[in-house]
């Protein structure tokens, strides 16, 4: 579990990501549906590599990613690490 200070510091380095209760959320607006699917494929590869899987909502050109550590019930370093990987 991250402290409020750790979470605030992580969010300062993750533009577009927001705390939503006990989760991190980011909404991506893409140019097209195929672009949205490409983003999801990239996130899926990163998630598999880290063995940490986000909730993914695809709505045409909009992709919403939600991260939290299900086993801990809160945001952990695993979530902020995956968010950083997604942003890189």
Jmol script that loads the backbone (N, CA, C; Angstrom):
load data "model"
ATOM      1  N   UNK A   1       0.841  -1.184   0.000  1.00  0.00           N
ATOM      2  CA  UNK A   1       0.000   0.000   0.000  1.00  0.00           C
ATOM      3  C   UNK A   1       0.886   1.247   0.000  1.00  0.00           C
ATOM      4  N   UNK A   2       0.526   2.191  -0.853  1.00  0.00           N
ATOM      5  CA  UNK A   2       1.268   3.445  -0.909  1.00  0.00           C
ATOM      6  C   UNK A   2       0.685   4.436   0.090  1.00  0.00           C
ATOM      7  N   UNK A   3       1.557   5.249   0.662  1.00  0.00           N
ATOM      8  CA  UNK A   3       1.075   6.340   1.504  1.00  0.00           C
ATOM      9  C   UNK A   3       0.484   7.418   0.605  1.00  0.00           C
ATOM     10  N   UNK A   4      -0.254   8.329   1.192  1.00  0.00           N
ATOM     11  CA  UNK A   4      -0.806   9.443   0.416  1.00  0.00           C
ATOM     12  C   UNK A   4       0.300  10.243  -0.253  1.00  0.00           C
ATOM     13  N   UNK A   5       1.422  10.426   0.447  1.00  0.00           N
ATOM     14  CA  UNK A   5       2.555  11.172  -0.112  1.00  0.00           C
ATOM     15  C   UNK A   5       3.169  10.423  -1.298  1.00  0.00           C
ATOM     16  N   UNK A   6       3.331   9.118  -1.164  1.00  0.00           N
ATOM     17  CA  UNK A   6       3.889   8.329  -2.262  1.00  0.00           C
ATOM     18  C   UNK A   6       2.967   8.350  -3.474  1.00  0.00           C
ATOM     19  N   UNK A   7       1.676   8.231  -3.228  1.00  0.00           N
ATOM     20  CA  UNK A   7       0.717   8.255  -4.326  1.00  0.00           C
ATOM     21  C   UNK A   7       0.710   9.628  -5.004  1.00  0.00           C
ATOM     22  N   UNK A   8       0.743  10.687  -4.222  1.00  0.00           N
ATOM     23  CA  UNK A   8       0.774  12.034  -4.798  1.00  0.00           C
ATOM     24  C   UNK A   8       2.029  12.236  -5.633  1.00  0.00           C
ATOM     25  N   UNK A   9       3.164  11.749  -5.155  1.00  0.00           N
ATOM     26  CA  UNK A   9       4.415  11.873  -5.901  1.00  0.00           C
ATOM     27  C   UNK A   9       4.336  11.088  -7.206  1.00  0.00           C
ATOM     28  N   UNK A  10       3.779   9.892  -7.160  1.00  0.00           N
ATOM     29  CA  UNK A  10       3.648   9.082  -8.375  1.00  0.00           C
ATOM     30  C   UNK A  10       2.728   9.764  -9.380  1.00  0.00           C
ATOM     31  N   UNK A  11       1.596  10.281  -8.914  1.00  0.00           N
ATOM     32  CA  UNK A  11       0.654  10.945  -9.815  1.00  0.00           C
ATOM     33  C   UNK A  11       1.245  12.203 -10.430  1.00  0.00           C
ATOM     34  N   UNK A  12       2.134  12.874  -9.720  1.00  0.00           N
ATOM     35  CA  UNK A  12       2.790  14.061 -10.266  1.00  0.00           C
ATOM     36  C   UNK A  12       3.641  13.710 -11.482  1.00  0.00           C
ATOM     37  N   UNK A  13       4.094  12.460 -11.553  1.00  0.00           N
ATOM     38  CA  UNK A  13       4.917  11.990 -12.671  1.00  0.00           C
ATOM     39  C   UNK A  13       4.097  11.270 -13.741  1.00  0.00           C
ATOM     40  N   UNK A  14       2.794  11.172 -13.541  1.00  0.00           N
ATOM     41  CA  UNK A  14       1.936  10.423 -14.459  1.00  0.00           C
ATOM     42  C   UNK A  14       0.802  11.308 -14.971  1.00  0.00           C
ATOM     43  N   UNK A  15       1.099  12.168 -15.950  1.00  0.00           N
ATOM     44  CA  UNK A  15       0.064  13.068 -16.465  1.00  0.00           C
ATOM     45  C   UNK A  15      -1.128  12.281 -16.993  1.00  0.00           C
ATOM     46  N   UNK A  16      -2.301  12.758 -16.658  1.00  0.00           N
ATOM     47  CA  UNK A  16      -3.515  12.123 -17.140  1.00  0.00           C
ATOM     48  C   UNK A  16      -4.074  11.068 -16.198  1.00  0.00           C
ATOM     49  N   UNK A  17      -3.247  10.533 -15.318  1.00  0.00           N
ATOM     50  CA  UNK A  17      -3.704   9.533 -14.353  1.00  0.00           C
ATOM     51  C   UNK A  17      -4.296  10.258 -13.157  1.00  0.00           C
ATOM     52  N   UNK A  18      -5.381   9.702 -12.632  1.00  0.00           N
ATOM     53  CA  UNK A  18      -6.050  10.297 -11.481  1.00  0.00           C
ATOM     54  C   UNK A  18      -6.360   9.223 -10.456  1.00  0.00           C
ATOM     55  N   UNK A  19      -6.383   9.625  -9.214  1.00  0.00           N
ATOM     56  CA  UNK A  19      -6.831   8.721  -8.166  1.00  0.00           C
ATOM     57  C   UNK A  19      -8.349   8.731  -8.174  1.00  0.00           C
ATOM     58  N   UNK A  20      -8.932   7.555  -8.141  1.00  0.00           N
ATOM     59  CA  UNK A  20     -10.386   7.406  -8.091  1.00  0.00           C
ATOM     60  C   UNK A  20     -10.678   6.441  -6.947  1.00  0.00           C
ATOM     61  N   UNK A  21     -10.788   6.978  -5.752  1.00  0.00           N
ATOM     62  CA  UNK A  21     -10.960   6.130  -4.566  1.00  0.00           C
ATOM     63  C   UNK A  21      -9.699   5.323  -4.330  1.00  0.00           C
ATOM     64  N   UNK A  22      -9.843   4.012  -4.347  1.00  0.00           N
ATOM     65  CA  UNK A  22      -8.702   3.125  -4.124  1.00  0.00           C
ATOM     66  C   UNK A  22      -8.108   2.616  -5.436  1.00  0.00           C
ATOM     67  N   UNK A  23      -8.276   3.391  -6.507  1.00  0.00           N
ATOM     68  CA  UNK A  23      -7.808   2.984  -7.839  1.00  0.00           C
ATOM     69  C   UNK A  23      -7.155   4.151  -8.572  1.00  0.00           C
ATOM     70  N   UNK A  24      -6.376   3.795  -9.593  1.00  0.00           N
ATOM     71  CA  UNK A  24      -5.838   4.788 -10.524  1.00  0.00           C
ATOM     72  C   UNK A  24      -6.596   4.635 -11.828  1.00  0.00           C
ATOM     73  N   UNK A  25      -6.882   5.756 -12.463  1.00  0.00           N
ATOM     74  CA  UNK A  25      -7.647   5.698 -13.706  1.00  0.00           C
ATOM     75  C   UNK A  25      -7.066   6.686 -14.700  1.00  0.00           C
ATOM     76  N   UNK A  26      -7.084   6.249 -15.970  1.00  0.00           N
ATOM     77  CA  UNK A  26      -6.629   7.122 -17.067  1.00  0.00           C
ATOM     78  C   UNK A  26      -7.531   6.876 -18.251  1.00  0.00           C
ATOM     79  N   UNK A  27      -7.996   7.948 -18.864  1.00  0.00           N
ATOM     80  CA  UNK A  27      -8.830   7.874 -20.057  1.00  0.00           C
ATOM     81  C   UNK A  27      -8.000   8.354 -21.240  1.00  0.00           C
ATOM     82  N   UNK A  28      -7.958   7.536 -22.274  1.00  0.00           N
ATOM     83  CA  UNK A  28      -7.249   7.865 -23.511  1.00  0.00           C
ATOM     84  C   UNK A  28      -8.284   8.089 -24.609  1.00  0.00           C
ATOM     85  N   UNK A  29      -8.152   9.206 -25.320  1.00  0.00           N
ATOM     86  CA  UNK A  29      -8.979   9.489 -26.496  1.00  0.00           C
ATOM     87  C   UNK A  29      -8.088   9.299 -27.718  1.00  0.00           C
ATOM     88  N   UNK A  30      -8.384   8.296 -28.517  1.00  0.00           N
ATOM     89  CA  UNK A  30      -7.577   7.979 -29.683  1.00  0.00           C
ATOM     90  C   UNK A  30      -8.240   8.501 -30.952  1.00  0.00           C
ATOM     91  N   UNK A  31      -7.501   8.464 -32.053  1.00  0.00           N
ATOM     92  CA  UNK A  31      -8.000   8.983 -33.323  1.00  0.00           C
ATOM     93  C   UNK A  31      -9.012   8.062 -33.993  1.00  0.00           C
ATOM     94  N   UNK A  32      -8.941   6.765 -33.678  1.00  0.00           N
ATOM     95  CA  UNK A  32      -9.813   5.805 -34.355  1.00  0.00           C
ATOM     96  C   UNK A  32      -9.973   4.560 -33.487  1.00  0.00           C
ATOM     97  N   UNK A  33     -10.941   3.741 -33.852  1.00  0.00           N
ATOM     98  CA  UNK A  33     -11.127   2.476 -33.151  1.00  0.00           C
ATOM     99  C   UNK A  33      -9.899   1.569 -33.297  1.00  0.00           C
ATOM    100  N   UNK A  34      -9.317   1.436 -34.498  1.00  0.00           N
ATOM    101  CA  UNK A  34      -8.101   0.618 -34.604  1.00  0.00           C
ATOM    102  C   UNK A  34      -6.961   1.131 -33.714  1.00  0.00           C
ATOM    103  N   UNK A  35      -6.841   2.439 -33.571  1.00  0.00           N
ATOM    104  CA  UNK A  35      -5.809   2.994 -32.685  1.00  0.00           C
ATOM    105  C   UNK A  35      -6.092   2.612 -31.235  1.00  0.00           C
ATOM    106  N   UNK A  36      -7.351   2.609 -30.850  1.00  0.00           N
ATOM    107  CA  UNK A  36      -7.723   2.195 -29.495  1.00  0.00           C
ATOM    108  C   UNK A  36      -7.348   0.738 -29.257  1.00  0.00           C
ATOM    109  N   UNK A  37      -7.586  -0.096 -30.234  1.00  0.00           N
ATOM    110  CA  UNK A  37      -7.258  -1.511 -30.111  1.00  0.00           C
ATOM    111  C   UNK A  37      -5.745  -1.708 -30.051  1.00  0.00           C
ATOM    112  N   UNK A  38      -4.979  -0.928 -30.808  1.00  0.00           N
ATOM    113  CA  UNK A  38      -3.519  -1.017 -30.725  1.00  0.00           C
ATOM    114  C   UNK A  38      -3.029  -0.665 -29.325  1.00  0.00           C
ATOM    115  N   UNK A  39      -3.616   0.381 -28.723  1.00  0.00           N
ATOM    116  CA  UNK A  39      -3.246   0.740 -27.352  1.00  0.00           C
ATOM    117  C   UNK A  39      -3.551  -0.423 -26.407  1.00  0.00           C
ATOM    118  N   UNK A  40      -4.718  -1.010 -26.537  1.00  0.00           N
ATOM    119  CA  UNK A  40      -5.097  -2.117 -25.657  1.00  0.00           C
ATOM    120  C   UNK A  40      -4.139  -3.293 -25.837  1.00  0.00           C
ATOM    121  N   UNK A  41      -3.737  -3.578 -27.051  1.00  0.00           N
ATOM    122  CA  UNK A  41      -2.775  -4.670 -27.282  1.00  0.00           C
ATOM    123  C   UNK A  41      -1.447  -4.377 -26.597  1.00  0.00           C
ATOM    124  N   UNK A  42      -1.006  -3.132 -26.677  1.00  0.00           N
ATOM    125  CA  UNK A  42       0.257  -2.749 -26.023  1.00  0.00           C
ATOM    126  C   UNK A  42       0.135  -2.887 -24.508  1.00  0.00           C
ATOM    127  N   UNK A  43      -0.979  -2.419 -23.963  1.00  0.00           N
ATOM    128  CA  UNK A  43      -1.206  -2.539 -22.520  1.00  0.00           C
ATOM    129  C   UNK A  43      -1.279  -4.011 -22.125  1.00  0.00           C
ATOM    130  N   UNK A  44      -1.918  -4.832 -22.944  1.00  0.00           N
ATOM    131  CA  UNK A  44      -2.015  -6.264 -22.641  1.00  0.00           C
ATOM    132  C   UNK A  44      -0.632  -6.903 -22.569  1.00  0.00           C
ATOM    133  N   UNK A  45       0.254  -6.538 -23.484  1.00  0.00           N
ATOM    134  CA  UNK A  45       1.619  -7.081 -23.447  1.00  0.00           C
ATOM    135  C   UNK A  45       2.355  -6.645 -22.186  1.00  0.00           C
ATOM    136  N   UNK A  46       2.224  -5.379 -21.831  1.00  0.00           N
ATOM    137  CA  UNK A  46       2.865  -4.883 -20.610  1.00  0.00           C
ATOM    138  C   UNK A  46       2.288  -5.556 -19.369  1.00  0.00           C
ATOM    139  N   UNK A  47       0.980  -5.738 -19.356  1.00  0.00           N
ATOM    140  CA  UNK A  47       0.317  -6.374 -18.217  1.00  0.00           C
ATOM    141  C   UNK A  47       0.772  -7.822 -18.058  1.00  0.00           C
ATOM    142  N   UNK A  48       0.849  -8.531 -19.147  1.00  0.00           N
ATOM    143  CA  UNK A  48       1.308  -9.921 -19.092  1.00  0.00           C
ATOM    144  C   UNK A  48       2.741  -9.999 -18.598  1.00  0.00           C
ATOM    145  N   UNK A  49       3.585  -9.116 -19.091  1.00  0.00           N
ATOM    146  CA  UNK A  49       4.996  -9.115 -18.690  1.00  0.00           C
ATOM    147  C   UNK A  49       5.160  -8.835 -17.200  1.00  0.00           C
ATOM    148  N   UNK A  50       4.273  -8.020 -16.643  1.00  0.00           N
ATOM    149  CA  UNK A  50       4.384  -7.673 -15.230  1.00  0.00           C
ATOM    150  C   UNK A  50       3.474  -8.526 -14.348  1.00  0.00           C
ATOM    151  N   UNK A  51       2.693  -9.400 -14.964  1.00  0.00           N
ATOM    152  CA  UNK A  51       1.721 -10.240 -14.248  1.00  0.00           C
ATOM    153  C   UNK A  51       0.817  -9.383 -13.363  1.00  0.00           C
ATOM    154  N   UNK A  52       0.372  -8.275 -13.951  1.00  0.00           N
ATOM    155  CA  UNK A  52      -0.517  -7.350 -13.242  1.00  0.00           C
ATOM    156  C   UNK A  52      -1.471  -6.773 -14.281  1.00  0.00           C
ATOM    157  N   UNK A  53      -2.756  -7.044 -14.146  1.00  0.00           N
ATOM    158  CA  UNK A  53      -3.692  -6.780 -15.227  1.00  0.00           C
ATOM    159  C   UNK A  53      -4.715  -5.703 -14.867  1.00  0.00           C
ATOM    160  N   UNK A  54      -4.815  -4.677 -15.706  1.00  0.00           N
ATOM    161  CA  UNK A  54      -5.758  -3.595 -15.449  1.00  0.00           C
ATOM    162  C   UNK A  54      -7.174  -3.965 -15.893  1.00  0.00           C
ATOM    163  N   UNK A  55      -8.101  -3.182 -15.420  1.00  0.00           N
ATOM    164  CA  UNK A  55      -9.448  -3.218 -15.967  1.00  0.00           C
ATOM    165  C   UNK A  55      -9.414  -2.331 -17.202  1.00  0.00           C
ATOM    166  N   UNK A  56      -9.945  -2.827 -18.300  1.00  0.00           N
ATOM    167  CA  UNK A  56      -9.900  -2.090 -19.569  1.00  0.00           C
ATOM    168  C   UNK A  56     -11.316  -1.936 -20.112  1.00  0.00           C
ATOM    169  N   UNK A  57     -11.699  -0.701 -20.387  1.00  0.00           N
ATOM    170  CA  UNK A  57     -12.994  -0.417 -20.994  1.00  0.00           C
ATOM    171  C   UNK A  57     -12.732   0.252 -22.335  1.00  0.00           C
ATOM    172  N   UNK A  58     -13.264  -0.332 -23.405  1.00  0.00           N
ATOM    173  CA  UNK A  58     -13.123   0.234 -24.750  1.00  0.00           C
ATOM    174  C   UNK A  58     -14.494   0.731 -25.183  1.00  0.00           C
ATOM    175  N   UNK A  59     -14.561   2.014 -25.518  1.00  0.00           N
ATOM    176  CA  UNK A  59     -15.783   2.623 -26.033  1.00  0.00           C
ATOM    177  C   UNK A  59     -15.423   3.376 -27.306  1.00  0.00           C
ATOM    178  N   UNK A  60     -15.488   2.666 -28.410  1.00  0.00           N
ATOM    179  CA  UNK A  60     -15.139   3.190 -29.726  1.00  0.00           C
ATOM    180  C   UNK A  60     -13.703   3.712 -29.721  1.00  0.00           C
ATOM    181  N   UNK A  61     -13.480   5.019 -29.644  1.00  0.00           N
ATOM    182  CA  UNK A  61     -12.123   5.579 -29.671  1.00  0.00           C
ATOM    183  C   UNK A  61     -11.608   5.915 -28.279  1.00  0.00           C
ATOM    184  N   UNK A  62     -12.386   5.625 -27.255  1.00  0.00           N
ATOM    185  CA  UNK A  62     -12.018   5.949 -25.882  1.00  0.00           C
ATOM    186  C   UNK A  62     -11.655   4.667 -25.134  1.00  0.00           C
ATOM    187  N   UNK A  63     -10.474   4.688 -24.512  1.00  0.00           N
ATOM    188  CA  UNK A  63     -10.022   3.549 -23.703  1.00  0.00           C
ATOM    189  C   UNK A  63      -9.814   4.063 -22.278  1.00  0.00           C
ATOM    190  N   UNK A  64     -10.454   3.394 -21.328  1.00  0.00           N
ATOM    191  CA  UNK A  64     -10.278   3.725 -19.919  1.00  0.00           C
ATOM    192  C   UNK A  64      -9.546   2.574 -19.243  1.00  0.00           C
ATOM    193  N   UNK A  65      -8.424   2.913 -18.614  1.00  0.00           N
ATOM    194  CA  UNK A  65      -7.643   1.925 -17.875  1.00  0.00           C
ATOM    195  C   UNK A  65      -7.798   2.210 -16.388  1.00  0.00           C
ATOM    196  N   UNK A  66      -8.054   1.169 -15.632  1.00  0.00           N
ATOM    197  CA  UNK A  66      -8.170   1.277 -14.185  1.00  0.00           C
ATOM    198  C   UNK A  66      -7.212   0.288 -13.554  1.00  0.00           C
ATOM    199  N   UNK A  67      -6.384   0.796 -12.663  1.00  0.00           N
ATOM    200  CA  UNK A  67      -5.371  -0.026 -11.996  1.00  0.00           C
ATOM    201  C   UNK A  67      -5.593  -0.027 -10.494  1.00  0.00           C
ATOM    202  N   UNK A  68      -5.493  -1.188  -9.911  1.00  0.00           N
ATOM    203  CA  UNK A  68      -5.423  -1.343  -8.464  1.00  0.00           C
ATOM    204  C   UNK A  68      -5.004  -2.773  -8.189  1.00  0.00           C
ATOM    205  N   UNK A  69      -4.434  -2.991  -7.044  1.00  0.00           N
ATOM    206  CA  UNK A  69      -3.980  -4.332  -6.674  1.00  0.00           C
ATOM    207  C   UNK A  69      -5.143  -5.042  -5.991  1.00  0.00           C
ATOM    208  N   UNK A  70      -5.766  -5.935  -6.735  1.00  0.00           N
ATOM    209  CA  UNK A  70      -6.961  -6.632  -6.260  1.00  0.00           C
ATOM    210  C   UNK A  70      -6.708  -7.340  -4.930  1.00  0.00           C
ATOM    211  N   UNK A  71      -5.533  -7.947  -4.803  1.00  0.00           N
ATOM    212  CA  UNK A  71      -5.235  -8.711  -3.592  1.00  0.00           C
ATOM    213  C   UNK A  71      -5.046  -7.819  -2.368  1.00  0.00           C
ATOM    214  N   UNK A  72      -4.703  -6.548  -2.578  1.00  0.00           N
ATOM    215  CA  UNK A  72      -4.499  -5.613  -1.475  1.00  0.00           C
ATOM    216  C   UNK A  72      -5.684  -4.661  -1.290  1.00  0.00           C
ATOM    217  N   UNK A  73      -6.502  -4.520  -2.338  1.00  0.00           N
ATOM    218  CA  UNK A  73      -7.652  -3.638  -2.261  1.00  0.00           C
ATOM    219  C   UNK A  73      -7.307  -2.164  -2.307  1.00  0.00           C
ATOM    220  N   UNK A  74      -6.156  -1.861  -2.890  1.00  0.00           N
ATOM    221  CA  UNK A  74      -5.716  -0.465  -2.946  1.00  0.00           C
ATOM    222  C   UNK A  74      -4.655  -0.319  -4.035  1.00  0.00           C
ATOM    223  N   UNK A  75      -4.170   0.896  -4.191  1.00  0.00           N
ATOM    224  CA  UNK A  75      -3.089   1.184  -5.136  1.00  0.00           C
ATOM    225  C   UNK A  75      -1.764   0.836  -4.470  1.00  0.00           C
ATOM    226  N   UNK A  76      -0.936   0.097  -5.204  1.00  0.00           N
ATOM    227  CA  UNK A  76       0.388  -0.268  -4.711  1.00  0.00           C
ATOM    228  C   UNK A  76       1.441   0.134  -5.743  1.00  0.00           C
ATOM    229  N   UNK A  77       2.683  -0.139  -5.421  1.00  0.00           N
ATOM    230  CA  UNK A  77       3.792   0.148  -6.338  1.00  0.00           C
ATOM    231  C   UNK A  77       3.610  -0.591  -7.665  1.00  0.00           C
ATOM    232  N   UNK A  78       2.999  -1.759  -7.627  1.00  0.00           N
ATOM    233  CA  UNK A  78       2.751  -2.499  -8.880  1.00  0.00           C
ATOM    234  C   UNK A  78       1.897  -1.673  -9.837  1.00  0.00           C
ATOM    235  N   UNK A  79       0.929  -0.960  -9.289  1.00  0.00           N
ATOM    236  CA  UNK A  79       0.034  -0.151 -10.125  1.00  0.00           C
ATOM    237  C   UNK A  79       0.756   1.046 -10.722  1.00  0.00           C
ATOM    238  N   UNK A  80       1.518   1.749  -9.890  1.00  0.00           N
ATOM    239  CA  UNK A  80       2.230   2.917 -10.408  1.00  0.00           C
ATOM    240  C   UNK A  80       3.332   2.486 -11.381  1.00  0.00           C
ATOM    241  N   UNK A  81       3.941   1.328 -11.155  1.00  0.00           N
ATOM    242  CA  UNK A  81       4.957   0.822 -12.095  1.00  0.00           C
ATOM    243  C   UNK A  81       4.327   0.501 -13.444  1.00  0.00           C
ATOM    244  N   UNK A  82       3.153  -0.126 -13.435  1.00  0.00           N
ATOM    245  CA  UNK A  82       2.491  -0.433 -14.699  1.00  0.00           C
ATOM    246  C   UNK A  82       2.034   0.852 -15.392  1.00  0.00           C
ATOM    247  N   UNK A  83       1.545   1.815 -14.635  1.00  0.00           N
ATOM    248  CA  UNK A  83       1.146   3.098 -15.226  1.00  0.00           C
ATOM    249  C   UNK A  83       2.345   3.772 -15.891  1.00  0.00           C
ATOM    250  N   UNK A  84       3.507   3.725 -15.231  1.00  0.00           N
ATOM    251  CA  UNK A  84       4.725   4.313 -15.837  1.00  0.00           C
ATOM    252  C   UNK A  84       5.086   3.580 -17.132  1.00  0.00           C
ATOM    253  N   UNK A  85       4.990   2.264 -17.112  1.00  0.00           N
ATOM    254  CA  UNK A  85       5.314   1.480 -18.314  1.00  0.00           C
ATOM    255  C   UNK A  85       4.349   1.833 -19.448  1.00  0.00           C
ATOM    256  N   UNK A  86       3.082   1.994 -19.134  1.00  0.00           N
ATOM    257  CA  UNK A  86       2.096   2.350 -20.148  1.00  0.00           C
ATOM    258  C   UNK A  86       2.405   3.714 -20.743  1.00  0.00           C
ATOM    259  N   UNK A  87       2.857   4.634 -19.908  1.00  0.00           N
ATOM    260  CA  UNK A  87       3.166   5.987 -20.383  1.00  0.00           C
ATOM    261  C   UNK A  87       4.472   6.076 -21.158  1.00  0.00           C
ATOM    262  N   UNK A  88       5.358   5.092 -20.999  1.00  0.00           N
ATOM    263  CA  UNK A  88       6.661   5.184 -21.665  1.00  0.00           C
ATOM    264  C   UNK A  88       6.598   4.835 -23.132  1.00  0.00           C
TER     265      UNK A  88
END
end "model"
wireframe off; spacefill off
backbone 0.3
color backbone group
